[in-house]
Amino acid sequence: MTKNTRPGPLAGIKVIDMTAVVFGPLATQMLGDLGADVIKVEPPEGDMLRLVQPMQNPGMGAVYLGVNRNKRSVQIDLKTDEGRAALHDLLGDADVFASSVRPAALKRLGLTPEQLTAINPALITVALVGFGSDGPYADKPAYDDSVQAVSGMAGMAMMANPDAPPAYVPTIIADKLGGVTAAHAIIAALFHRERTGEAQHVEVPMFETLAAFLLVEHMAAATFEDEPQNFGYQRMLVPHRRPVKTADGYVTILPYSNAQWARFFTVVGREDMLDHPWVTNMDERSRNIGAIYDMVAQMAPQHSTEKWLDLMQEADIPAMPVRQLHDLPNDPHLAATGFFQRIDHPSEGQIWTTRPSVRFSKTPARADLAPAPTPGQHNIDILKKD
């Protein structure tokens, strides 16, 4: 198939990216994948994420490579008058300034939204913060683990099992969800400016973003209470909600509707369950969801994983094998969609990355426009000096 080389939907948009670690860099990488010109402004010591192992060359850690493609890098010392002047020059014709520097530090540097708007009235300024600026946590530092802790995410383990200690989700979900949210917020602000000519300041807090995300389903009965107390979507919290062990591995089998549960019990030869309230009445099933999940778990060892997948496909019931991360490169669907891509990097050689998941028929998103830059790689091109 011929590669689509048409410009992305954000072609012509200039983004000054003064973010670090994952939250902000993921957001701006998504903009770069969509064709924006993203200039990563780093301090002389570089983004701290560069130093996180594993790596094969200094300053080029794997996680850094995963959130900084399709960007150019300059190193600027903003503690100097010359450095601040250089940044002001970059901002003069920019569309977006995204920063994860805490507001107090930005004020000391003369980079508040009001000061930046004076430089460029069309500039959209974006603050990627741990906590919203109008609350008592506003000045606290924030990392993924601390936001998972305070948002209720780490406490979900105790809701599912009162005997369990709190536990972090084994991925940096606060950073990554914050990054995705920031990307769509920036695009919304660009769309508003396109329609009205009006730039604005955008604030994206990790804490509130993760808490709202978590409460989509877990607000539950608290939705209707005068004093919210009864949180937790029970289907998510029963200990039986887990992959089930088959004769040779693990599989997820997920009948959901009345019709799906009826087809499930038919295909496994349990027609005696077809008139049971757990099958015919969703309210009854919800109240006994752990027990019906346990029935599936007890049946699962009767067949191999492959056999279960065949049976569930025949019955049109959602079912998938349990994968480990190292299984993903061999997944037939990911292989067919070109999900994993190997690109040439000027310092790292050939490296693996993933393609953007969103498809555009006219303006493609691309992972291979430019590999993640080395520190200050574009100082000469952008700042016109060493």
Summary of the structure (lengths in Angstrom):
residues: 386
radius of gyration: 24.9
end to end distance: 41.3
largest distance: 80.0
contacts: 1148
relative contact order: 0.13
helix: 44%
strand: 13%
